[in-house]
Amino acid sequence: MSLRLSTGFCQGMRLENPSSVTRPTASRVRSAIWNTLQMRLQDARVLDICAGSGAVGIEALSRGASRATFIEQDRAALKALERNLVEVERRAKNQSLRIGIQVLGKPAEEALAKCETGAFDILWIDPPFAVISELLPKLVSELDRVAHEESVLVVESDSADLEKIPALLNPTGQGTWHLQKQKAYGKIGVSFFSKRKNEA
């Protein structure tokens, strides 16, 4: 299965995706979310968790982000991701663009522990929907640490699970992630959170 990017310096690029092991974010959903966050994207540092083919982080780079870190543990997905990133780097070089790319081929919790504190402006997590209830609470403390004070967190889920996503990121009732809005795109639900140091 291939995905095509329609915006930025990677416009027209087809991404390889191992469809047997990943569920890529639908192009219309990905584009809608990045359109919402476009004002934040210029020179942003983006974290793509459960990256699969890398479509989310690659589109962020194509739209103006300065750096993208990709976390993915599946071997087939990693191979596709790495091949996609070779083409991204080739296109960036041809246009004299300077971008930063990092790939962490580890489980999300382990990979996040290797990221610097306050390293990211936009964090996007698209885990397998079947494990989201188990995974998110495990990642909360590291998500808090690697995000800076004004970061945005995007969580993809089954639209039927939208109501429970805030509680998964705030299991103690005293979390730092504050729900801004939620939207359903058919069966896909998207939750936007902000992290503000001085917010009560």
Order of alpha helices (4+ residues) and beta strands (2+ residues): beta-beta-alpha-alpha-beta-alpha-beta-alpha-beta-alpha-beta-alpha-beta-alpha-beta-beta
